[in-house]
Structures are given as structure tokens and as C-alpha cells.
Amino acid sequence: MNSVLLRKSERFLKNYKNIDSNLNYYIKYLMGVVMKFEKSFLISFCVAFSCFLPLQAAEKLDSLEAIWDSAELQKKSTNKKVAANRAAQNNNVHRKQLIAARQKLKREALSRQRAQLAKQQAQANARSIRNNKTTNSKAKKLTQQASQKLAADKLSKQRIIWKAKWDAEQLAKKQRLATATPPRIAQSKIQNRKINNNNIDFSAAELALARVQQPVKAPRKKARQAPRKVAAKPLTRAQYQWRWKQAQLKKQQLAKAKNPAFTNKSLQQYASKSVLPKRSHAAFKQNKQKPILNALPYSVKSKLNAAKLNSYGMSAYVKAVNSPRPLLGHQEQTSRVPASVMKLITSYAALGTLGPKYRWPLDVMTNGVVRNGTLKGDLIIKGYGSPEFNKVELRKVLQGIKRKGIRNVSGRVLFDNSYFNVGKAPSFDGKPQSAYNAQPDALLYNERINSFQVRARGKRVHVSTTTPTHNLKIVNRMKKTRRGCRPRIGVSRKGAQTVVTFRGKFSSRCGTRTYSRVISRPSEMIYGAMKSMWKREVGGNLRTRFAMGRAPANARPLLRTYSRTLAEILPTIDKDSNNVMARQVMLTIGAKMKGQGTQRGGANAIGEWLVSRGLNFPELRIENGSGLSRHARISARHVGDLLMDAYRSPYRNILMQSLAVAGVDGTMKRRLKGSRVRGRGFFKTGTLRDVRSIAGYVKAADGKTYVMAILHNDPRARSRGLAAHDKLIEWVYSGGRQQIVMK
């Protein structure tokens, strides 16, 4: 609008011809400035200036005022339009808000209706399930009644048949007696004596004549009646429960008889008692027949080729348990590194030598006297190689000490681990602090693992241990940062003390992290756990000194505790492939069979037992019983022979239940999960650098049970051989018969 006024004022000023050009310039400049001020100022300025202008200038000013009024009216009209537009926009926003609120109310109402419908549907489903249960229970009762009625009818029919048979047998017996021999004439009761009736004496000849003239009939034998059979009444539920309880009590009594309570007799005499099982099944006869197939299936070869693996590095052996001839044999006679498949030999030998009910003892002794709840002397703990001695078992020991009336100990706590003679063995791969490298010990505690927890709280990082240990010191040099969750753990020794140092950066986003290391001796771990648990479990004080050595000759026993049975511990060894527990079992076999708790003694005892079973494995090399070795050797065929002998033995179910189930648990939990072999394969796996192996049983689709073993030694077998092995297992389950037909 200002530009319009400016143009009109310029046109107005051009009409003044008598005004100087300079005056026109200044007037033009002043008019541009004046346009920015109010109307009153403009009018006063024009009136003052009109004194110097001619009459035409005054008329032009009147027209200029009219133009200004019209511009002002136009401005007011535009302001009204803007206000109207703003009001319309505000009304639209309010309308939209109302619409959104209404839609929200509608949605909430719909959600309430849906929730109510879902609740009603759930109630209806529950009612239907309840009705189905009642109908099912009624149907079960009806079926039970019908089955009982059928059984009663069957029994009555059987009784009728039995009675008819009995009558026929009795009739035949009578007929045989009647036709075979004539009836004997019984002697007369007349004797060579005086008859008192008429006082007449008869001579011997007359008496003989009387016997001939008066024959006496033989007495009739009464037919022997068959015992009357009474129908057995069906047992009630209470009778069944009573019988089951009696059977359980009998089992417990038998178990107590085989594992008697610990007495105060000499420990040496008790340890010399043999608890080994007797041989109860025939020895294995090795079959040297050639296999039906001597080459790998095409599907397995294709997997090996895809993984760029050579088939000569893989040994495979497959045989049905009831077949005299193997199904498949590929490089089966080649001696290879078995890795953890060696645990199959240790487990089966333990079942054959120790027995499935063998329990590992733990002795608590003393050479002092208990007075007023205080043991004045040494508390001696001797271990015999239990594979799973842990905090739970230690709590049982402390409770037994409390029952003996001991609250305080004033002497030493002496730990005796002389039952095994292991020595210091080098680590398998230069990582002695790894859990799989834990060394065995007669007092093994918590699998020799120290656990540490690292967590960030506030401005600091806290480090603690969940396994308190004697002579263990933790040095925390961790720094809290925004990123980083990998601390560096260093272990050093200063005299008898073990120092664990934590360095690095740790973020609060990491949460709580647990790290496991093999650092301390088991006796130090047991002593630390006893000190932390003594006041809570026993109720006194343990102000003693730590010591290690052999139990003195004058030590007397306080109590003896037992571990779980071998049959209960084997699943932990085989399913999870626990190395240190398998080594404990082999040392126990050596100590029991040879009197030597050493690796050589255990290996010799296992080898002799295998030979006694007819399992002659000339290439077999057992180093530690766990398979964690580069020197252990066996062939795939001999692994299959071992599994065949175990299948025919009384320990078949125990061994199969200890193996990992395909796609279900253990080391096979993630393998063959979507395959048909899931739940039908029982395996022991093994992996090392350059080694992958697997052996076990497969319940195939044709109803047969197959024994199979795969030993694969190749630099890339561990990383690339899994698919080929699984393919062979699936072939054994379903495709073996087709391959034989094609052959």
C-alpha cells in the first residue's frame, strides 16, 4: 500500500512545473519518509507546506487525503479478513481435536468390547475343557469297567476249560487203573486163633479152605478230588500302593546291605573289601566279516567335496546290533585320535569293574578328643576321588560333624589326598587355567573351578568371588567406561598366596559377568568354603590352621559320607563331556583294580578288563581316559565292537541313558534338531583341533538299532566336517537299505 501512495505522490509532484528541480527531489525524499508515519502527521505537514505552494497544490493535497482514507479502509478490510481466517483455522483445529477425542473414545470402547469377548471366550474354553475332562474321566471309568468285565469273562472261560481238562484227566486215570491190573483179593480177617463164639479150634487146613471159599472184596479207593480254585479278586488301589511301598523298602534294605554304615573298624580293613561286580554276561566274540559297503554314500561324499575335505581322513563304521555282517566300513581299521569318544571306553569299563552302584566315600577323622563341644586335636579329611564333591556334599559333611557334638576346633584341619598319585602334568594346549584343563585330585572340589563376578555399580567396578578360597587375593584395577566388557585377568603367586589381578575397562551396560579359572588347589578351596559355612552350619568357630599331608596312624574315624552312584554320575560325564570327572573315574579304576591311583594303573586296569571281555584292541592307547590327548588312539571298528558288547551287556540302558540325545540335550542339543533322527540317536561326541568324532546308537526307521562310529582327523575336520557326519547319521536312519539295494 505504501508503494501505491508513493507512486501517486510522484505523479502529483510532476504537475508542479514552477517548482525547482532540487525542490522536487527533496519533496520526493520527504514524502517517502512521511509514508512511514501516521495520518495526522502527514496532514499537518501538508498544511504547513501548503503555505508555500500554489492553489493547485492544496487541491492535490485534498485528493491525497482521500487516497489515504481509501487505503486505510482497505487495510481495515484486510485485517478483518485475516482475523476471520485465523478464527476459521482455530475452529478447524478445535473440530479436529473433537474428532480425535471421539475416535479415541470409540477405540477404547472397541478394545473394552474385545477384551470382554476374549474373557468370555476364555471362560467358554475353560468350561469346555472342564466338560471334556469330566467326559474323559467317565469314558475312562467305562473303559476300565469294560476291561474288568472282559478279564472276568476270560477268567471264567479259562476256569471252565481247566475244569474240563481236570475231569478228562481223572477219567482217563480211572480207565487206566481198571484195565491195567485186576482187583486184588484181600486177605480174610480170619486168623490162626481160637474163635470164642463156639469155643471150637480150627486146624490150619480148615482155615485155608475157609479163605478160598470166602473171598474178600478189595476196599474201594476214594477218588482224589481236585483242589477247589477260588477266583482271585482284583487288587484295590490301597493294596497296590502297599505292595509298591514294600518293594521300595526292600530295595532300600538291599542298598544298605551292599553299602553298610561306616563303623569304627580300621580303615585299611574296610578299604580292602572288594565291591566289584561279578561277570554276568558272556564275553564278546569279534566278527571279522567284511562290510556290505566299503565306500561312503554319495550324499556324504558330496558334503565332503563341498567342504573341500578328503574322504581318506574319515573313518566310518556302521553295523546293526542283530546282524553278523557290518553294513558300512570305510577306513574302519585305521587308528585315529578319538578325542572325547574315549570317554565311552572309560564309562563302560567303570560299569564293568566298579559297578553301577559304586559310591565314592569321604572320611572325616581326628586324633584328638572332644570336650565341651571343642575338638582338641586335628580334624582330618581324606578323599577317595569323588568326581562331584561340591558345596552340597560339603554341607552334609559339616552337618555330620555337628551331629558328633563338635562346635569348635582348636587344632589343624589336615587334608589327605594321597589316594591318587597324579603329580604335576603339563597343560594340554598351553592354557592351564581353562576349565577343560583341570587336573584330577583325590579331594576334587567344584571341578577345581574358581568363579569371579565383575559388575559396575556407581562410579566403580566391583570384583568378587563366589568360591571363597584360602590364600586367594583379588586385586581390582578395573576402570569404569562407557564401552568395553572384556577384563584382562592375570594370575601370579607370592609364596603360598595366589594373586588374581583384574585390569581393563568395564561398562555399566555389561551387567554382571562371570569368569571361571582353574587357579587354586582343591584343599584350599574346601578350607575356604568350610570357613565361610562353619558358623552357619555348625554354629561355632573354626580357629584352625590349614595343613596338607597323610592321615596319622592313630587317627580314629568320626564319620563317612558317600557320593551319588556311578550310574547317576555318568550322564554328567558323557552328556556334557566333562574331562576332569572322566579322569577321576579312570584313576578310581586303577586304585581299585591295581592298587595304584595313577594314569598308568588306570589304563592297565581298563586294558586287562577289555581283554577279559574278548575285546582285543592292539592299537588302543589310553592316556588319561578323557580323550584330551594327542597320543590316544583307537579305530572306528573297535569303537563299534565296544558299543556292540555294551548293547548286549546288563549295562545297556545305563550307558545309553548317559549319552547325549540327538536334538535334545548335552553336546547334541543343537545338532539334528529338525531331522527325523531327533530323539532317536544316542551319541558321544568329541572335538579337538584337527579332530571331530562321534559314536553311539541309532534307532532307525526300519525298527533296527544300529551301532555307528565316525573318527575324522583332518586340519579342517572340526570346522567343516559337521554336515558330512550328520548326513551319514541320517543315511543310517533312513537311507541305508536303499543303498544296499542299489549295490
Secondary structure, 3 states (H helix, E strand, C coil): CHHHHHHHHHHHHHCCCCCCHHHHHHHHHHHHHHCCCCHHHHHHHHHHHHCCCCHHHHHHHHHHHHHHHHHHHHHHHHHHHHHHHHHHHHHHHHHHHHHHHHHHHHHHHHHHHHHHHHHHHHHHHHHHHHHHHHHHHHHHHHHHHHHHHHHHHHHHHHHHHHHHHHHHHHHHHHHHHHHHCCCCCECCCCCCCCECCCCECCCHHHHHHHHHHCCECCCCCCCCCCCCCCCCCCCCHHHHHHHHHHHHHHHHHHHHHHCCCCCCCCHHHHHCCCCCCCCCCCCCCCCCCCCCECCCCHHHHHHHHHCCCCHHHEEEEEEECCCCCCCEEECCCCEECCHHHHHHHHHHHHHHHCCCCCEEEEEEEECCEEECCEEECCEEEEECCCCCCCHHHHHHHHHHHHHCCCCEECCEEEEECCCCCCCCCCCCCCCCCCHHHCCCCCCCCHHHCEEEEEEEECCEEEEEECCCCCCEEEEEEEEEECCCCCCEEEEEEECCEEEEEEEEEEEHHHCEEEEEECCCCHHHHHHHHHHHHHHHHCCCCECCEEEECCCCCCCEEEEEEEEEEHHHHHHHHHHCCCHHHHHHHHHHHHHHHCCCCCHHHHHHHHHHHHHHCCCCCCCCECCCCCCCCCCCEEEHHHHHHHHHHHHCCCCHHHHHHHCEECCCCHHHCCCCCCCCCCCCEEEEEEEECCEEEEEEEEECCCCCEEEEEEEEECCCHHHHCHHHHHHHHHHHHHHHHHHHHHC
